Structure formats: structure tokens, C-alpha cells
Amino acid sequence: MRAPPPTPSCGEDATRYATIGKLLGSRLQREVADCAVQFHGGMGYMDENWTSRYFRDTRLDSIGAGADEVMLRILARVDGYSAE
């Protein structure tokens, strides 16, 4: 079992932890949606199926939460690297 990640102390900037959480969460959500579509095969692409809607919605959630590239730039800037 893994140890839980460190949490920010009172008054500490939580930008890094929030960005990592959003990035990992959105990537995991897309991976789960992709596996569900593959599991259902051709039926997973039909509009009437829940997997098709879930697959589309995960892309929208990812865009709404911030693109992966934006989050990686935020992490780079917080860690002191140039975001160029």
C-alpha cells in the first residue's frame, strides 16, 4: 500500500498539489473511458450507449479543467523551471 501524498501546511501554497491532482484525475478519467469503449467494442461508439457519452464528456471535462499542457506549464513554473 502506498503512503498518502504530503498535504500543504496551513498557509502553504497548494497550487502544486491542486495541479497534480487535476492532471492525474483527468488522465485517469480518460483512461477509464477509453477502456470502457474498448470493452464494449463497436457498441461503445454508438450514441445511445453510455460509454460513448462518457467518452465525450471526459474530453470536455479535461478541456474545462485546463488542458494537460497548461497544467504541465504551471507545474514547471511552480517548481522553478522555465515554462517555454
Buried (B, 14 or more C-beta within 10 A) or exposed (E): EEEEEEEEEEEEEEEBBEBBEBBEEBBEBBEEBBEBBEEBEEEBEEEEBEBBEBBEEBEEBBEEBBEBEBBEBBBEBBEEEEEE
